[in-house]
Each structure stands twice: as structure tokens, then as C-alpha cells.
């Protein structure tokens, strides 16, 4: 049996994307994406912002690095990945990332 790990987000890029060339064939582009939810409590409308760690890899990273910028609206499709790492002080940190498989900018064809 196969299960599905698929995420679709529409939001704004919250920081300048960071591109890293790892080797001649591999690269990464990372940034944080803000998504907003509006909800009503009594007579008041409230907004909640959720932040997502987005990771583009390899050819998709190189392509996205040419066109993405802070504040831009973007549709990202990908999968959730959880990982842990150790900080220089020895503490274990856990992070949830969205590993992008495609993206689309409003008015553009999907990439």
C-alpha cells in the first residue's frame, strides 16, 4: 500500500531566497513562505500567519533562483519532510520543511 505525502501552498515569500551551489550538479534554494488564515471570533475578524520552510533542489533551485524575490506571491507544490540536526552548542533541533517539486507564479505556467 502506498500513502501520499503532498502539500500545496499559496503564500508570500518572507525573505530573500538563499541559493547554494553544493556541487556542479546539485544546488539548493531556501526561503520562508507565509500563508494567512482569516477567522471570525464573535464579531471580530482575526488573521493567523503560518511560516513554512521551503527547499528547492537541483535544477528547480537554479530555475527558481532566477525569478523569486521577497514579498512575491507564489504557489508551491511538494512534500513534507521532518529532520533533526545538532547545533554547534550540542542541542538537537527539529525542523519541518516543504521539499518543492514545482512552483507557479500568478499568471505564469507551472514550473
Secondary structure, DSSP 8 states (H G I E B T S, - for coil): ------EEEEEEE-S--EEEE-SSS-EEEEEEEEEEEEEEETTEEEEEEEEEEEEEEHHHHHHHHTT--TT-EEEEEEEEEEEEEE-TTS-EEEEEEEEEEEEE-TTS---
